[in-house]
Amino acid sequence: MQSGFRAGHGCTSATLKVLNDIVTAIDKKQYCAAVFIDLAKAFDTVNHHILIGRLNSLGLSNDCLAWFTNYLSDRVLCVKSDGLLSGPLVVSMGVPQGSILGPTLFSVYINDVALAAGESLIHLYADDTILYTSGPSLDTVLTTLQTSFNAIQLSFRGLQLLLNTSKTKCMLFNRSLPAPARPSDLEYVDNYKYLGVWLDCKVSFQTHIKHIQSKVKSRIGSLFRNKASFTHAAKHTLVKLTILPILDFGDVIYKIASNTLLNKLDAVYHSAIRFVTKAPYTTHHCDLCSLVGWPSLHTHRQTHWLQVIYKTLLGKVPPYLSSLVTIAAPTCSTSSSRYISLVTPKANSSFGRLSFQFSAANDWNKLQKSLKLETLISLTSFKHQQSEQLTDHCTCT
């Protein structure tokens, strides 16, 4: 399960898949544990002989293998500092970073590691790996996870890749079950930054939102201190380029956080708008958004979320996400049967309804009825309709 350096894949899709599995396990009142594996200097320690062997196993011709051997061999590097250039140093391992082929070659080199996961689930994103499993018994979960982790370590050693022990951590995800005693053979943490998103053992996203809030506040503070230097157009551009991307990244992931936490992001978002508009603090937040022509953060997140569902229906997302969504077959010949309904899986709790597979189906079914999408052909116009009509359907929060 590799999401790194692949078209249509990304940090968001990988995290959505992992989060869906974790939420589903917790909804079933199961224990869920994960090991976040980080490699030390992974791209720089690729063994060329092993890599050529991997390429050979894929059935490449002798000419192709000779070309790749030539591409990797006789490389040198040097360092330039203060106008002085060091002597050349021969590079006998690693894939050329910054090259087009480098990421592909690294994926070929590492992907077979997933075969050692055994009964655990695994997801790779370049050199970032998460290994996780769940079950009703904590002892069984930890035993399975430890067995898989040991096998993964052996695979990495066979590739001459070393674990970055300072960044390899374990986490127990638990919201309602009795808190277990933590084993001592792995370092356990309550929070871990996975592919740019802080996951916590309660799946609350409290830590992640706290980091976003702090980062945005710091940048807004810097902008306000220098506001006299910027024109209105410059302020507008600065916020769009330096503030909004922070709030946008991973918003379809952390949108399941509580309203109390999400409201904290609304506060910094409104501060950013005030920087652009000079609006007084008594101005209502709905009026703030209209002053700059931007939607509320809630509407912004919902738009991104519906775009993910839309892409899922069109098969524009990785198979591990599209397989979680199923179009329901019409049961009878009625006007309602023409709607594009999705099968809504069973969820045992309100928390379980936050999983990707449940919320994607549930939210789509609500929206497609309101927009009266009656055929699959209608999907082509959905992307344009959603931007105009979503604002009307979303309540002001």
C-alpha positions in Angstrom: 0.0 0.0 0.0 2.2 2.8 -1.3 0.9 6.4 -1.6 4.2 8.2 -2.1 5.0 9.6 -5.5 1.9 8.3 -7.3 -0.6 10.2 -9.3 -3.9 10.6 -7.5 -2.4 9.6 -4.2 -1.2 12.0 -1.5 -0.9 12.6 2.2 -4.6 13.3 2.5 -5.8 10.1 0.8 -3.3 8.0 2.8 -4.4 9.5 6.1 -8.1 9.2 5.3 -7.7 5.5 4.7 -5.7 4.9 8.0 -8.1 7.1 9.9 -11.1 5.2 8.5 -9.7 1.9 9.7 -8.9 3.3 13.2 -12.4 4.9 13.6 -14.1 1.7 12.4 -12.1 -0.4 14.9 -13.0 2.0 17.8 -16.6 2.0 16.7 -16.6 -1.8 17.1 -15.2 -1.4 20.7 -11.9 -2.9 19.6 -8.4 -2.0 20.7 -6.3 -0.5 18.0 -2.6 0.0 18.0 -0.1 1.4 15.5 3.6 1.7 15.0 4.8 4.8 13.1 8.1 3.8 11.4 10.6 6.3 10.2 13.8 5.5 8.4 17.1 7.2 8.8 18.6 8.7 5.6 16.4 6.3 3.6 17.0 7.8 0.1 20.7 8.1 0.7 21.3 4.5 1.8 19.7 2.6 -1.1 22.0 -0.2 -2.0 22.6 -0.2 -5.8 23.1 -3.9 -6.1 19.9 -4.7 -4.3 18.0 -2.1 -6.3 19.2 -3.6 -9.6 18.1 -7.0 -8.3 14.6 -5.5 -7.6 14.5 -4.1 -11.1 15.5 -7.5 -12.6 12.7 -9.2 -10.7 10.2 -6.9 -12.4 11.3 -8.4 -15.8 13.3 -5.5 -17.2 15.5 -6.3 -20.1 19.2 -6.6 -19.9 19.6 -3.3 -21.8 17.3 -1.5 -19.3 19.2 -3.0 -16.4 22.5 -1.9 -18.0 21.1 1.6 -18.4 20.0 1.9 -14.8 23.4 0.5 -13.6 25.1 3.2 -15.7 22.7 5.8 -14.4 23.5 5.0 -10.7 27.2 4.5 -11.0 30.1 6.9 -11.1 28.3 9.7 -9.4 30.2 12.2 -7.3 29.2 15.1 -5.0 31.0 18.1 -3.7 30.3 21.1 -1.3 30.7 24.7 -2.1 31.0 27.2 0.7 32.2 30.8 0.6 33.3 30.4 -2.9 35.5 27.4 -2.1 34.7 24.0 -3.7 35.6 20.8 -2.0 37.1 17.8 -3.7 34.7 15.2 -5.3 33.4 12.4 -3.2 32.2 9.2 -4.9 28.5 8.4 -4.2 28.3 4.6 -4.0 24.7 4.3 -2.7 21.4 6.2 -2.7 19.1 7.4 -5.4 19.6 10.9 -6.9 17.3 13.2 -5.0 15.6 15.9 -7.0 15.6 13.7 -10.0 12.5 12.3 -11.8 13.6 8.7 -11.4 14.7 8.9 -7.8 11.3 8.6 -6.2 10.2 5.8 -8.5 13.4 3.8 -7.9 13.0 4.2 -4.1 9.4 2.9 -4.4 10.6 -0.1 -6.3 13.3 -0.6 -3.7 11.0 -0.5 -0.6 7.6 -1.7 -1.7 8.1 -5.4 -1.1 8.5 -4.6 2.6 4.7 -4.6 2.8 4.6 -8.3 2.3 6.1 -8.8 5.7 3.2 -7.1 7.5 1.5 -10.4 8.1 -1.8 -10.0 9.9 -1.3 -6.3 10.4 -2.3 -3.5 8.0 0.5 -1.4 6.5 0.6 1.9 4.6 3.7 3.3 3.0 4.3 6.9 2.0 7.9 7.0 0.7 10.0 6.3 3.8 7.1 7.0 6.2 5.4 3.7 7.2 2.5 3.0 9.6 1.8 -0.5 10.8 -1.4 -1.0 12.6 -3.9 -3.6 13.7 -7.0 -4.0 15.9 -9.0 -6.6 17.8 -11.2 -7.2 20.9 -8.2 -8.4 22.9 -5.4 -6.0 23.8 -2.9 -8.8 24.3 -3.7 -10.2 20.8 -3.4 -6.8 19.2 0.0 -6.1 20.7 1.3 -9.6 20.0 0.2 -9.3 16.3 1.7 -5.8 16.0 5.0 -6.8 17.6 5.3 -9.9 15.3 4.6 -7.7 12.3 7.0 -5.0 13.5 9.8 -7.6 14.0 9.3 -8.9 10.4 9.3 -5.4 9.0 12.5 -4.6 10.8 14.1 -7.7 9.3 12.9 -6.7 5.8 14.5 -3.2 6.3 17.7 -4.7 7.5 17.8 -6.9 4.4 17.6 -3.7 2.4 20.3 -2.1 4.5 17.9 0.5 5.7 18.0 1.7 9.3 15.2 2.7 11.6 15.2 6.3 13.0 14.6 5.1 16.5 14.0 8.7 17.8 11.0 9.0 15.4 9.7 5.4 15.5 6.8 5.4 18.0 3.8 3.3 19.0 0.3 4.5 19.9 -2.8 2.9 21.4 -6.0 4.5 20.0 -8.7 4.3 22.6 -11.8 6.5 23.4 -14.0 4.4 25.7 -12.3 1.1 26.7 -10.4 0.9 30.0 -7.0 2.4 29.7 -4.5 -0.5 29.5 -1.0 -0.6 30.9 1.5 0.2 28.3 4.1 -2.3 27.4 7.7 -1.2 27.8 9.4 -2.7 24.7 8.3 0.2 22.4 8.1 3.9 23.2 4.4 4.9 23.4 3.2 8.4 22.7 -0.2 10.1 22.9 0.5 12.3 19.8 2.3 11.7 16.5 2.7 13.9 13.4 1.8 11.5 10.6 2.1 13.0 7.0 1.6 16.5 8.3 -1.4 15.8 10.5 -1.1 15.3 14.3 -2.9 12.2 15.3 -3.7 11.6 19.0 -4.7 8.5 20.9 -8.3 9.9 21.4 -8.7 10.8 17.7 -9.8 14.2 18.8 -7.4 16.3 16.7 -6.9 18.6 19.7 -3.2 18.6 19.3 -3.4 19.2 15.5 -5.8 22.1 15.8 -3.7 23.6 18.6 -0.6 23.5 16.3 -2.6 25.1 13.5 -4.0 27.8 15.8 -0.5 28.6 17.1 1.1 28.7 13.6 -1.6 31.0 12.2 -1.6 33.3 15.2 2.1 33.7 14.9 1.9 34.7 11.2 -1.1 37.0 11.8 0.8 38.7 14.6 3.7 39.3 12.3 1.4 40.7 9.6 -0.4 43.1 12.0 3.0 44.4 13.3 3.9 45.4 9.7 0.4 46.3 8.4 1.4 49.9 7.6 3.7 48.5 5.0 1.1 46.7 3.0 -1.6 47.9 0.5 -5.0 46.4 0.7 -4.3 44.2 -2.3 -1.0 43.1 -0.7 -2.8 42.2 2.5 -5.4 40.1 0.6 -2.6 38.3 -1.3 -0.5 37.7 1.8 -3.4 36.1 3.7 -4.3 33.9 0.8 -0.7 32.7 0.3 0.5 32.4 3.9 -2.6 31.8 6.1 -5.3 29.9 4.1 -3.0 27.1 3.0 -2.4 26.2 6.7 -6.1 26.0 7.4 -6.8 24.1 4.1 -4.2 21.4 4.5 -5.8 18.2 5.9 -9.1 20.0 6.6 -11.1 17.0 5.3 -9.2 14.9 7.9 -9.6 17.0 11.0 -13.1 18.1 10.1 -14.4 15.4 12.4 -13.1 17.3 15.4 -15.6 18.8 17.9 -17.2 22.1 17.1 -15.5 23.6 20.2 -12.1 22.9 18.6 -13.1 23.9 15.1 -14.4 27.2 16.5 -10.9 28.0 17.6 -9.8 27.9 13.9 -12.8 30.2 13.0 -11.4 32.8 15.5 -8.0 32.9 13.8 -9.6 32.9 10.3 -11.7 35.9 11.3 -8.5 37.7 12.6 -6.9 37.2 9.3 -9.9 38.7 7.5 -9.8 41.7 9.9 -6.2 42.2 8.9 -7.3 42.5 5.3 -10.5 44.6 5.9 -9.7 46.6 9.0 -13.2 45.6 10.2 -13.9 46.3 13.9 -14.1 43.4 16.3 -17.9 44.0 16.7 -18.4 42.9 13.0 -20.3 39.6 12.8 -18.3 36.8 11.3 -20.8 36.3 8.4 -20.3 39.9 7.5 -16.5 39.5 7.7 -16.6 36.7 5.1 -18.7 38.7 2.8 -16.4 41.7 3.0 -13.6 39.7 1.3 -15.9 37.3 -0.7 -14.6 34.2 1.1 -16.8 31.4 2.5 -16.8 30.4 6.1 -14.3 27.8 7.1 -17.2 25.3 7.6 -18.3 25.8 4.0 -14.7 25.7 2.8 -14.2 22.3 4.5 -17.5 21.0 3.3 -16.6 22.0 -0.3 -13.3 20.2 -0.1 -15.0 17.2 1.5 -17.6 16.9 -1.2 -14.9 17.2 -3.9 -13.2 14.2 -2.3 -16.5 12.2 -2.5 -17.1 13.4 -6.1 -13.6 12.2 -7.1 -14.2 8.9 -5.3 -17.3 8.3 -7.4 -15.4 9.0 -10.6 -12.5 6.7 -9.6 -10.1 9.6 -9.3 -8.8 8.6 -5.9 -6.7 5.6 -4.9 -8.5 2.2 -4.9 -8.2 1.9 -1.1 -10.6 4.9 -0.8 -12.9 4.2 -3.8 -13.4 0.6 -2.5 -15.0 2.1 0.6 -17.8 3.6 -1.4 -20.5 1.6 -3.2 -23.3 2.9 -5.4 -26.6 1.4 -4.3 -28.7 -0.5 -6.9 -32.2 0.8 -7.3 -34.8 -1.4 -5.7 -37.9 -0.3 -7.6 -38.8 1.9 -10.6 -39.7 5.1 -8.8 -38.6 8.7 -9.2 -36.4 8.3 -6.1 -34.7 5.3 -7.5 -33.1 7.5 -10.2 -31.0 9.2 -7.5 -27.3 8.1 -7.2 -27.5 6.7 -3.7 -24.5 5.2 -1.9 -24.7 2.2 0.4 -24.4 3.5 4.0 -22.6 1.0 6.2 -23.6 0.2 9.7 -22.2 2.3 12.5 -22.6 1.5 16.2 -22.0 5.0 17.6 -21.9 8.6 16.6 -18.1 8.4 16.5 -18.4 5.5 14.0 -20.4 7.7 11.8 -17.3 9.9 11.4 -15.5 7.2 9.4 -14.8 7.9 5.7 -17.0 5.0 4.5 -20.0 6.1 6.6 -19.8 9.9 6.3 -19.0 9.9 2.5 -22.1 7.8 1.8 -24.3 9.7 4.3 -23.2 13.2 3.2 -23.5 12.3 -0.5 -27.0 10.9 -0.1 -28.2 14.0 1.6 -26.6 16.3 -1.0 -27.6 14.4 -4.2 -31.3 14.5 -3.2 -31.2 18.2 -2.6 -29.4 18.8 -5.9 -31.6 16.1 -7.6 -28.7 14.3 -9.3 -30.6 11.6 -11.1 -28.1 9.9 -13.5 -24.4 9.2 -13.5 -24.0 11.7 -16.3 -25.1 14.4 -13.8 -21.8 13.9 -11.9 -20.0 15.9 -14.6 -21.9 19.0 -13.6 -21.8 18.4 -9.9 -18.4 20.1 -9.3 -19.8 23.4 -10.7 -23.1 23.1 -8.9 -21.6 22.4 -5.5 -19.6 25.7 -5.3 -22.8 27.7 -6.0 -25.3 25.7 -4.0 -23.3 24.5 -1.0 -23.2 27.9 0.6 -27.1 28.1 0.5 -27.3 24.6 2.1 -24.7 25.2 4.8 -26.0 27.0 7.9 -23.9 29.8 9.3 -21.9 28.6 12.3 
